[in-house]
Amino acid sequence: MAPNHMTTPPHNQTYIDVRRVRVAQLKLRGMTTREIALALAQGDANGNGRIMNPATGKPYDHTVIVKDLKVLQAEWKEQRMQDTDTHAERELAEINEIKRAAWATADPELALKALDREMKILGTAKPTEFKFTFDINLVMQLVEVIEAHGDNASDWFLACLQEYANADRHPD
């Protein structure tokens, strides 16, 4: 009687999950399916962390990696479809963990970077003021160009200032 391939026994699912985590890491580093299959078989520089097919003891074929990537892409698509609040909650939880780790390892620079990111997500970061200076000669050249095109320079500058005033000037 042929084995039922419709369900994966729990112990096999653990192997698959471990392999897919590593496949995802390697894919996000830009590796091809064949390079990923080779990297799984080789492990790290010392040969540690090798991931082989437990049923055969041999390396996984690149076609298994292709199947893993299809599953991962579907999972990633589903994650992207989650609403923004869910993503923000997750990001804030990750940032809190980074801050805890940063303070625990006495890395205040990392903690401050995490805090800055948190403030941007929450919208509590103080907007940076925009200041500018201008060169009168450049302005006069601009006036000449505007008026040469038949527009009123004063109206043009007022329109620019109004657009600036209405723009969202909060940097990301």
C-alpha positions in Angstrom: 0.0 0.0 0.0 1.4 3.4 -1.0 2.0 5.9 1.8 -0.4 8.8 2.1 1.3 12.0 1.0 -1.6 14.2 1.8 -0.6 14.8 5.4 2.8 15.2 6.8 3.6 13.4 10.0 4.4 15.9 12.8 8.1 14.8 13.1 8.5 15.4 9.4 6.9 18.8 9.6 9.6 19.8 12.1 12.3 19.0 9.5 10.4 20.9 6.8 9.9 23.9 9.1 13.6 24.0 10.0 14.6 23.7 6.3 12.2 26.4 5.2 13.5 28.9 7.8 17.0 28.3 6.4 15.7 28.4 2.8 14.1 31.8 3.5 17.3 33.2 5.0 19.3 32.1 2.0 16.8 33.3 -0.5 16.7 36.7 1.1 20.4 36.9 0.7 19.9 36.5 -3.1 20.8 32.9 -3.6 19.3 30.8 -6.5 17.5 27.5 -5.7 20.6 25.5 -6.7 22.8 27.7 -4.5 20.4 27.2 -1.6 20.4 23.4 -2.0 24.2 23.4 -2.0 24.3 25.7 1.1 21.9 23.4 3.0 24.1 20.4 2.2 27.4 22.2 3.1 26.2 24.1 6.3 28.4 26.9 7.6 32.2 27.3 7.1 32.9 24.5 9.6 30.2 22.2 8.2 27.9 22.8 11.1 24.2 23.3 10.5 23.9 21.0 7.5 20.4 20.2 6.5 20.0 16.9 4.7 16.9 14.9 3.8 16.3 12.8 6.9 14.7 10.0 4.8 17.7 9.5 2.5 20.5 11.2 4.3 21.3 13.0 1.0 21.2 16.7 0.1 17.8 18.1 -0.9 17.3 18.5 -4.7 16.8 22.1 -5.9 13.2 21.1 -6.9 12.4 20.7 -3.1 13.8 24.3 -2.6 11.5 25.5 -5.5 8.5 24.0 -3.6 9.6 25.5 -0.3 9.9 28.9 -2.0 6.4 28.7 -3.4 5.1 28.0 0.1 7.2 30.8 1.6 6.0 33.2 -1.1 2.4 32.4 -0.3 3.1 33.0 3.4 4.9 36.3 2.7 2.0 37.4 0.5 -0.4 36.6 3.3 1.7 38.6 5.8 1.7 41.6 3.4 -2.0 41.4 3.2 -2.3 42.0 7.0 -3.5 45.5 7.9 -1.1 48.2 8.8 -2.0 48.2 12.5 -0.9 44.5 12.8 2.4 45.3 11.1 2.9 48.4 13.4 2.1 46.3 16.5 4.6 43.6 15.4 7.3 46.3 14.6 6.8 47.9 18.0 7.1 44.6 19.7 10.3 43.9 17.8 11.6 47.4 18.6 10.9 46.9 22.3 12.9 43.6 22.1 15.8 45.5 20.4 15.7 48.2 23.1 15.8 45.5 25.8 18.7 43.7 24.2 20.5 47.0 23.5 20.3 48.1 27.2 21.2 44.6 28.4 24.3 44.6 26.3 25.1 48.3 27.2 24.6 49.5 23.6 22.9 52.9 24.1 23.4 53.8 20.4 21.3 50.8 19.3 18.7 51.6 21.9 18.5 55.2 20.7 18.1 54.1 17.1 15.3 51.8 18.1 13.7 54.6 20.1 13.9 56.9 17.1 12.3 54.3 14.9 9.6 53.7 17.5 8.8 57.5 17.6 8.5 57.6 13.8 6.0 54.7 13.8 4.0 56.3 16.6 4.2 59.7 15.1 5.7 61.2 18.2 9.0 62.3 16.6 9.3 66.1 16.4 9.2 67.2 12.8 12.4 68.7 11.5 12.1 72.3 10.6 12.9 73.2 7.1 15.0 76.3 6.7 16.3 77.7 3.5 18.3 80.6 2.3 18.3 82.0 -1.2 20.6 83.8 -3.5 19.1 87.0 -4.8 20.8 86.7 -8.2 19.3 83.2 -8.6 15.9 84.5 -7.7 16.2 87.3 -10.2 17.1 84.8 -12.9 14.1 82.7 -12.0 11.8 85.7 -12.2 13.1 86.4 -15.7 12.5 82.9 -16.8 9.0 82.9 -15.3 8.0 86.2 -16.9 9.6 85.1 -20.2 7.0 82.3 -20.2 4.2 84.9 -19.8 3.6 84.1 -16.1 3.5 86.5 -13.2 6.5 85.8 -10.9 4.6 87.0 -7.8 1.7 84.7 -8.5 4.1 81.9 -9.2 6.0 82.3 -5.9 2.7 82.7 -3.9 1.4 79.5 -5.5 4.7 77.7 -4.5 4.5 79.0 -0.9 0.9 77.9 -0.7 1.7 74.4 -2.0 4.6 74.2 0.5 2.3 75.3 3.4 -0.3 72.6 2.5 2.3 69.9 2.0 3.0 67.2 4.6 6.5 68.2 5.7 7.1 65.4 8.2 10.2 63.5 7.2 10.1 59.7 7.3 
